[in-house]
Amino acid sequence: MKKRVEYPDCHKCFWKHSSIFCDLPKDDTELLNTSKGFSVYKKGQVIFNEGSYPHGVYCIYEGKVKLSKLGDYGKEQIIQLSKSGELIGYRALLSGDKYFLSATTMEDSTVCLISREIFFQLIEKNPKLAINVIKVLAKELKELKNNLTYLAQKPVRERVAEALLHIKEIYGFEKDNATVNLRLTREDLANFVGTATETTIRVLSEFKGEKLIAGGWKRIKILNVPGLKKIANVA
């Protein structure tokens, strides 16, 4: 029997008080709720493609999404990982440019679409929303600079350790307080680290031998967070 998908209600949204729309007055929240659309994506489906023009912004109601860019030889580089409650695709909309990245689901996801007209209307009416958008932009710019720094300067072993810690910070642990709450493929982790899959496999094998991590590819357990931080050279 096909599972019934409930309409994501902005008034009852679990992320209502932590999203950029948290300061909207009730009537504007209702406008957002009644005007938006939503889609259910299977794991691996593309939400938007690099090089296409935006028609609105996307809010992840439930799920996990990777934002990536293709290199000159078709090699994917994962630039950002996003989770439930976060907005994606807004940078291109604000700049009036094409999408710089592609967005692909990493698990079955429900994603809302807010049209260009409604998004700009809400920003014009609500200075707090504009400030929230600026804060998110600043935060993502800082993260992007940090990612570029470690890709350019850190050796692979440090990058793999930092990537695991970063993924843990974004998605957290499962109920056992050890298993990272994201099903990773070998290719995805390598594309996030910015190295060859074989190299990533080798480094992870080293981490297992050092009792820093355990488990298989799709269920990585972090056994020693301080140990990974020391290798990654992060506070």
C-alpha positions in Angstrom: 0.0 0.0 0.0 1.4 3.4 -1.0 2.3 5.6 1.9 0.2 8.8 2.1 2.3 12.0 2.1 1.0 14.7 4.4 1.0 18.3 3.3 3.9 20.1 5.1 2.1 22.7 7.3 4.3 25.8 8.0 2.3 26.5 11.2 3.1 23.1 12.6 6.5 22.6 11.0 9.0 21.0 13.4 11.6 23.5 12.2 9.4 26.5 12.5 11.4 28.1 15.3 14.8 27.4 13.9 14.4 28.2 10.2 15.0 31.6 8.6 11.2 32.1 8.6 11.0 31.9 12.4 10.3 35.6 12.8 7.4 35.8 10.3 4.1 37.2 11.6 1.1 34.8 11.5 -0.4 36.3 8.3 2.9 36.0 6.4 3.4 32.4 7.7 -0.1 31.7 6.3 0.9 33.2 2.9 4.0 31.1 2.9 1.9 28.0 3.8 -0.8 28.4 1.2 1.4 29.6 -1.7 4.3 27.0 -1.5 4.5 23.7 -3.3 6.2 20.6 -2.2 7.6 17.4 -3.8 8.7 14.0 -2.5 12.1 12.9 -3.8 13.6 9.4 -3.8 17.2 8.9 -2.7 19.5 10.1 -5.5 17.0 12.3 -7.3 18.1 15.8 -8.4 16.2 18.8 -7.0 17.9 21.3 -9.3 20.8 21.1 -11.7 24.0 23.2 -11.9 23.6 25.7 -14.8 19.8 26.0 -14.7 17.9 29.1 -13.7 16.1 29.3 -10.3 12.3 29.8 -10.1 12.3 29.9 -6.3 14.0 28.6 -3.2 13.8 25.2 -1.6 13.2 24.4 2.0 14.1 20.9 3.2 11.1 19.7 5.2 12.5 16.3 5.8 15.6 14.6 4.5 19.3 15.1 3.6 20.7 16.9 0.5 24.1 17.3 -1.0 25.1 20.3 -3.0 27.9 19.5 -5.5 29.7 20.7 -8.6 31.1 18.8 -11.5 34.8 19.3 -12.5 36.2 19.5 -15.9 36.5 15.7 -16.2 33.1 14.9 -14.7 34.4 14.5 -11.2 31.9 15.4 -8.6 33.0 17.6 -5.7 30.5 17.9 -2.8 30.6 21.5 -1.6 27.9 21.4 1.1 25.6 19.1 3.0 22.2 20.3 4.0 19.6 18.9 6.4 15.9 19.3 7.4 14.9 22.8 8.1 17.5 24.4 5.9 17.0 26.6 2.8 18.9 25.8 -0.5 19.1 27.4 -3.9 18.6 30.9 -2.6 22.0 32.3 -3.5 21.3 32.0 -7.2 17.9 33.5 -6.8 19.3 36.5 -4.9 22.0 37.1 -7.5 19.8 36.5 -10.5 22.3 34.0 -11.8 22.2 30.3 -12.7 22.7 27.6 -10.1 26.4 27.2 -9.3 25.7 23.8 -7.8 23.4 20.8 -8.2 21.2 19.6 -5.3 20.7 15.8 -5.0 18.9 13.9 -2.2 21.0 11.5 0.0 17.9 9.8 1.3 14.1 10.0 0.6 13.2 13.6 1.2 10.3 16.0 1.2 11.2 19.5 -0.1 9.0 22.6 -0.3 9.3 25.1 -3.1 8.8 28.8 -2.4 8.3 30.9 -5.6 10.6 33.8 -6.4 7.7 36.3 -6.1 6.6 35.1 -2.6 10.2 34.9 -1.3 11.0 38.5 -2.4 7.6 39.7 -1.2 8.3 38.3 2.3 11.8 39.7 2.4 10.6 43.2 1.5 7.9 43.1 4.2 10.0 41.6 6.9 13.5 43.1 7.8 14.1 40.3 10.2 13.8 37.7 7.4 16.3 39.7 5.3 18.7 39.7 8.3 18.3 36.0 8.7 19.1 35.4 5.1 22.2 37.5 5.4 23.3 35.5 8.5 22.9 32.2 6.6 24.8 33.6 3.7 27.6 34.7 6.0 27.7 31.4 7.7 27.9 29.4 4.4 30.6 31.7 3.1 32.7 31.1 6.2 32.2 27.3 5.8 33.0 27.4 2.1 36.3 29.3 2.9 37.2 26.8 5.5 36.5 23.9 3.1 38.6 25.4 0.4 41.4 25.9 2.9 41.5 22.3 4.1 41.2 21.0 0.6 44.1 23.1 -0.5 46.4 22.8 2.5 45.6 19.7 4.6 46.9 16.2 3.9 44.4 13.6 3.0 44.4 11.9 6.5 43.5 15.2 8.2 40.8 15.9 5.5 39.1 12.5 6.1 39.1 13.0 9.8 37.7 16.5 9.5 35.1 15.3 7.0 33.8 12.7 9.4 33.6 15.2 12.2 31.8 17.7 10.0 29.2 15.2 8.9 28.7 14.2 12.5 28.1 17.9 13.4 25.6 18.3 10.7 23.6 15.1 11.0 24.4 13.9 14.5 24.5 10.3 15.8 21.8 7.6 15.8 20.4 6.3 19.1 23.6 4.4 19.9 25.4 7.8 20.2 28.2 6.5 17.9 26.8 5.7 14.4 26.8 8.8 12.1 23.2 9.5 11.0 23.9 9.4 7.3 24.2 6.5 4.9 27.4 7.3 3.0 28.6 5.7 -0.2 32.4 5.4 -0.7 32.1 7.8 -3.7 30.2 10.4 -1.7 32.8 10.5 1.1 35.6 10.7 -1.3 33.9 13.5 -3.3 33.4 15.4 0.0 37.0 14.9 1.0 38.2 15.8 -2.5 40.3 12.7 -3.2 40.2 9.4 -4.9 37.9 6.7 -3.6 40.8 4.3 -3.2 42.7 6.8 -1.0 39.6 7.4 1.2 39.2 3.6 1.7 42.9 3.3 2.7 42.6 6.1 5.3 39.4 4.7 6.8 41.1 1.3 7.1 43.9 3.0 9.0 41.3 4.7 11.3 39.7 1.4 12.0 43.0 -0.2 12.9 43.6 2.7 15.3 40.2 2.1 16.9 39.0 5.6 15.9 36.0 4.3 13.9 34.2 1.1 13.3 31.4 -0.3 11.1 30.9 -0.5 7.4 30.6 2.1 4.7 27.0 2.9 5.2 27.1 2.8 9.0 30.2 4.4 10.2 30.7 4.5 14.0 32.9 7.1 15.5 34.6 5.6 18.6 37.1 8.4 19.4 36.0 11.9 18.7 39.0 13.5 20.5 41.3 11.3 18.5 39.8 12.4 15.2 40.0 16.0 16.3 43.7 15.6 17.0 44.3 14.1 13.5 42.2 16.8 11.9 44.0 19.5 13.8 40.8 21.2 14.9 39.7 22.6 18.2 
